[in-house]
Amino acid sequence: MEYVKLVLLTIVVLSGLVMGIYWYRSRLSRNDVRWPTPRELAVGFGTEFFDALGIGSFAPTTALFKLFRLVPDELIPGTLIVGHCCGVILQSLIFVTSVAVDPLLLAAMVLAATVGSWFGAGIVSVLPRRTIQLFMGVALIIAGAVFAAKNLHWLPSDGIVLALSGWKFWVAVLASLILGALMTAGIGMYAPTMILIALLGMNPLAAFPIMMGACALLQSVSGIRFIRSARFAFGAALGLTLGGFTGVLIAAFVVKELPLEWLRWLVVGVVFYAAIAMLRARADQPALT
């Protein structure tokens, strides 16, 4: 069944190239085309570095964007999707081939998440600013709670299986469909996928190829919608891409593993700060924006 993984990775790479072409061509119709700042490159490097170690990138990136006022709130979801796409494609090439998760489960969950993201991106790309602020504020609170729960060991204990059958298989696929749609609103897929895998009794290692493969394909597909609607920040997204590529390589092949509990507590604090700032900004906005 290894050919299933090979086909999946081929689709992931090709879809990433298509999104890249759309992104490159979009420069002709935009007035904000620029190279990223050192701070944007640093955000890309740091968030993708810890993303490859299992922390996740969406909540920390959103928090840093908000903290340093790098990206308007309504452009954050699209910037996350487009900017982190290259890094997560690289992660998928590394982890999909190195973890022996059931190929059929992997393919089904990846495709379901991608379908969900296509419809989700179509909705999010036209949402008003205040609605996006609400979604992202709630998403950050959820992410912070998950990080805290993991540090306090409140999440389910680790399982051992690397495959699912029967109703558990279809629950995993349906959950991936929903998580793919939510991801386009800025709700990262890593933490929810890890919780889902644990609840279904699977080995936590199985989460890595599933969530990375799913994010790689869905970000390529939904990224096209955000690019076509111009709902992303060009320079900041490029910073996530260029900085993140290096971060993934160092995390995967040099560092490989870190004691992450202390970092999660730091992320909890920053993420909750960003959530409060996001929701306060929404409260200060006129109701029609």
N, C-alpha and C positions, 0 to 999 in steps of 0.2 A: 504493500500500500504506500510505499515511499513515493511513488509517482504522483499520488494525490498532493503531497507536500510540494513536489517539484512544480506541478501545474499551478498550485496556489501561489507560490512565490513568483512564478513567471507572470501571473496576472497582476500581482502586487507591484512588481517592478514596472511593467508596461503601463499600468494605470498611473503610477507616479510620474512616469515620463510624459504622459498625456497632460496631467495636471501642470507639470513644469512648462510645457509648451503654452498652455493657456495663460499661465502666470507671466511668462516672458512676453507674449503678445499683448498682454493687458497694459504694459508700460506705455504703449502708444496712445492710450485713451485716458491716462491718468495725469494729474498734475502734482502728485506727491511722490514721484519716483525718486529715490535717493538711496545712498549706501547707509547701512546701519551705523549707529553711534557705538562707541566702546561699551557703554552701559547696556545697550540692547544685545550686543554680542556676548557680554558677560552673563546676562539673563539666559540667553540661549544655551551657553556652555553649562552653567550651573544646573538649570532645570533638566536638561537632557542627560547630564551626568547622573543625577540621582534618579531620573526616570528609568535608566537602564539597570539600576540597582533595585527597582521595585517601589520607589516612593511615589511615582506618578508626576506628571509635569503640569497638568492643567491648573490645579489649585495653586501651586506655588507661583506659576507664571502670572496668573490672574492677580495674585496678591502683590507681586513685584510691580506689575504694570500699574496697579492702583496706588501702591506706595510711592512710586517715583513719577506718577502721572505721565506715563509714556504713551498710552493709547486711550482714545476716547472709549467710554464704557460700551457704546453700541457696536464698536468695531472689535471688541475683545474676542468674542466667539470665533469669528472668521479668521482673525489673526492667529489664534491658537491652532485652528484646524489647518490652515495653510502653512504656517511657520514651523510647526512641529512635525509635519508630514515626512520630510526627508529623514529626520532622526529616527522616527519610529519604523520607517521602511528598513533602515539599516539594522535596527534592533530585531525586526522580524527575520531578516536574513541570518542573523546570528542565532536566535533562540528557537525558531521553528525547526531548524535542522539539528539542534543539539539536545532537545528534550523529546522523549519518546511518547508523546501524547497520541491518542487514537486519531489517525488522519481524518476519518469520517466525521468525528465530533468536531475536530478543528475546523474542517472546511464548512460544516453546517453552521457553526457559531459565527465564523468570519463572514460568511455570505449573509446571514440573518442580520448581523450588525450593520453591514453595508447597506442593505435594503432600508433598514430603519433610518440610517443617516441621510440617505437621499431625500426621504420625505421630511425628515427633521430639518435639514438645511433649507429646503424650500420654504419652510415656515419661519425659521429664525432669521433668514436673510431679509425678511420684510417686516419684522417686528419693530415696534417703536422703542425708543431708548429706555423709557421707564419700565417696560415689560422685560427687556433684557436685563436691566439692573436688578429687578426682582428675581428673575431666574438665577442670575449669577450670585446674588447675595445668599439665596437659599442653598445653592450648590456649594458655596464656600463653607457654610455652616455644616452641611452634611459631611463634606470632606474633612473638616476639622474634627467633627465627632468621631469619624472613622479612624483617623490617626490616633486620637486619644484612646479609643476603645482597643486598638491594637496594642498600644503601649501598656494598657491596664490588663491585657490578656483576657478581655471579655468576648473576643470573637471565638467561633467554633474551633475545636482542636483539629490538627492536621489529619487528613485521611491518607490512604496509600494507593488508591486505584488511579489509573491514567486513562480510563475509558468509562462511558456510561451507556446504559441500555434502558429500554422501556420508557416509562413516564419521565424518568430523570433526564433522559436524552432530550425529550421534547420540552421539558421545563427549561433546560439550559439554552436551547435554541430560541424559545420565546423570550426569555430574559435578555438574550443578546440583541434581539430585534428592538426591544424597548431601550436598552442601554445605548445602542447605536443612535437612536433618535435623540435621546437626552444629551449625548455627547456634543451634538451640534449647538446646544444651548450653553456649553461651557462646563457641563458636568462630566468630569473625567471618567474613563472607563476602567482604570486600573484597580482602584480600591473596590468598587462594586463587583468586578469580576473575581477578585480574590475571595471576597465574602461568599459569592455564589458557589465557587469551586469548593470552598470549605464546607458549606452547608450541604452540598451534594456528596460529601465524603471523599473527594478526590485529593490527590497529592498536591500541595500548594505549588509545586514546580509546574504543574499542568497549566496554571494560570498564565505563565509567561508567554509561551507561544500563542495561546489563544488570544490574550489581550493585545499582544503586539501585532499579531497577524491581522486581527480585526481592526485595530486602530490604523494600521498601515493602509489597508484597502479602503476603509470608510473615509479616512481623511483625504485620500486621493480623489475619491468620487464626490464627496460632499464639498471638498475644496474647490472643485470646478464651479459649483453653484455660487459660492461666496466670491470667487474671482469674477465671475460674469456679472454679479450684482454690485461689485466694487465695495463690498462690506468687509474690508480688512485693511489694516495699516501696512502699506508696502514695505517701508524701511524696517519696522519692528519685526515683521514676518521674516524678512531676509536675515535679520540678526539672529532670530531663533534658528533658522536653517543653518547658517554658516557657523555660528557658535556651537549649536547643538551637535553637529556632525562630529566635531572634535571631542565633545563631551562624551558621546556614546562610545567612541573608539577607546578612550582612556578608561572609562568605567568597565567596559566589557573585557578588555585584553590586558590592562595594566593593574587596575585596582581590584576588580572582580568582586570584592565583598568588603563591606564596612559594618561596624556596629551602628545600626541606624536608629536605635531607640531615642537617643539624645536629640538626633536631628528631627525626628518626628515631633518631639515636644516643641522645638523651635518653630517648625512648620505650623503646628497647632496655633501658637500665638500669633504668627504673622497672618495666617489664613482667617482667624477670627477678627483680627483688626481690619483686614480687607473687606470681610463680610459686612461689618458694621459701617465702614466707610461707603460701601456700595449702596446699602439700604438707606443710609442717611442722604446720599446724593439723590436717590430716587425720591425721597420725601421732599427734597427741596426743588424738584423739577415741576414745572406746570403739568397738569394732568393730561394734556393732549400731546406731549412729546414722548 
